[in-house]
Amino acid sequence: MSTLREVAELSGALSDDDYHVLGSLARFLGRRRYVQVDVISRITGRSEDAISRSLRKMHSMGLVTRGSAGYSLVYAGLDALALHSLQRAGHLDALGVPIAVGKESDVYAGIVGAREVVVKAYRIGRVSFRRLKRLRTYGPHTHEWLLASMRSAATEFRNLRRLSAVGLPVPKPLSLRYHLLVMERIDGVVLRYVDEAGDPQVLIQQILDAIRRCYVEARLVHADLNEFNVMVSRQGIFILDWPQAVDAGNPAAAAYMERDLDNMIRFFRKRFNLVLDPDSAIDYVTGQAERNPLAQRSDSSPSTT
């Protein structure tokens, strides 16, 4: 599978007509696996010979795949289409170096004018279909990974807009094209790599405050919170990665919130030897208690999880 950077370097070899062909293939995602040349010809208004030449070129570049029934997109082709769309809209001027590589997405630095941004490229399909169905309520019934990535990006974009609209500590979403999400860049350190927190009790209380605000003010539960998607910055705590978030009214919201807090409590117990009462934490973040729970440093107390 090509990286987004590798695809960006191919953009100069593609014409507007090539992008129209890619766009035609994208229209059929979720509807048919392969698209015939004559169908693309009718959509674009170009001759079948011209379409065939374009598809053969892009097949040699690894942007599309060919079968007995026609052609279909692969991730590299969707990357090229999404990058082109962002650039034409003025929402991305340049793609930079990779920042993080995850199981379901890659994150890159980017530039828009004089502004630094991040570009998140979803790569659903790196995990098993079984896990996808468990964590993603919108998951496909077949392995239609490109469509699933587009849906995941759209869901995160929508959740981030909902959260940032009321000033909550999340990255501000800037643009969305297909499976690429452009967000503001936040400089900081991922919690997993914070070894010295100054006062760990202050840090965990800042995290609980952030979770509480997301729940009380935006009515969202993260549902996959862990030490890898909490950013510690000079501006405070930011919570990242919201594609799987659930509404507070969802019947499963309470269980997801318990799991989120259990992950935080376990991390602080192991990393900083800090003990937090789970029940008090639940009451606080869900707005049932107004006062932050007290955390105590202990060298001998057993873990509460």
WOPE-V105822 format. One record per backbone hydrogen bond with DSSP energy under -1.0 kcal/mol. CO is the residue of the C=O (numbers start at 1). NH is the residue of the N-H. Records with the same first field share a line. If there is no record, write none. Layout:
# WOPE-V105822
CO = NH ; NH
This chain:
# WOPE-V105822
3 = 7
4 = 8
5 = 9
7 = 10
8 = 11
10 = 13
11 = 14
15 = 19
16 = 20
17 = 21
18 = 22
19 = 23
20 = 24
21 = 25
22 = 26
23 = 27
25 = 28
26 = 29
28 = 31 ; 32
35 = 71
36 = 40
37 = 41
38 = 42
39 = 43
40 = 44
41 = 45
47 = 51
48 = 52
49 = 53
50 = 54
51 = 55
52 = 56
53 = 57
54 = 58
55 = 59
56 = 60
57 = 61
58 = 63
63 = 74
65 = 72
67 = 70
70 = 67
71 = 35
72 = 65
74 = 78
75 = 79
76 = 80
77 = 81
78 = 82
79 = 83
80 = 84
81 = 85
82 = 86
83 = 87
84 = 88
85 = 89
86 = 91
87 = 90
94 = 111
97 = 109
100 = 107
104 = 123
105 = 102
106 = 121
107 = 99 ; 100
108 = 119
109 = 96
110 = 117
111 = 93 ; 94
112 = 115
115 = 112
116 = 185
117 = 110
118 = 183
119 = 108
120 = 181
121 = 106
123 = 126
128 = 132
129 = 133
130 = 134
131 = 135
132 = 136
136 = 139
142 = 144
143 = 145
144 = 148
145 = 149
146 = 150
147 = 151
148 = 152
149 = 153
150 = 154
151 = 155
152 = 156
153 = 157
154 = 158
155 = 159
156 = 160
157 = 161
158 = 162
159 = 163
160 = 164
161 = 165
163 = 166 ; 168
164 = 167
168 = 170
169 = 239
172 = 184
175 = 182
177 = 180
179 = 122
180 = 177
181 = 120
182 = 174 ; 175
183 = 118
189 = 232
190 = 193
191 = 194
197 = 199
199 = 203
200 = 204
201 = 205
202 = 206
203 = 207
204 = 208
205 = 209
206 = 210
207 = 211
208 = 212
209 = 213
210 = 214
211 = 215
212 = 216
213 = 217
214 = 220
219 = 248
221 = 246
226 = 229
227 = 192
229 = 240
230 = 191
231 = 238
232 = 189
233 = 236
236 = 233
238 = 231
246 = 221
247 = 250
250 = 253
252 = 256
253 = 257
254 = 258
255 = 259
256 = 260
257 = 261
258 = 262
259 = 263
260 = 264
261 = 265
262 = 266
263 = 267
264 = 268
265 = 269
266 = 270
267 = 271
268 = 272 ; 274
273 = 298
275 = 296
277 = 281
278 = 282
279 = 283
280 = 284
281 = 285
282 = 286
283 = 288 ; 289
284 = 287
296 = 275
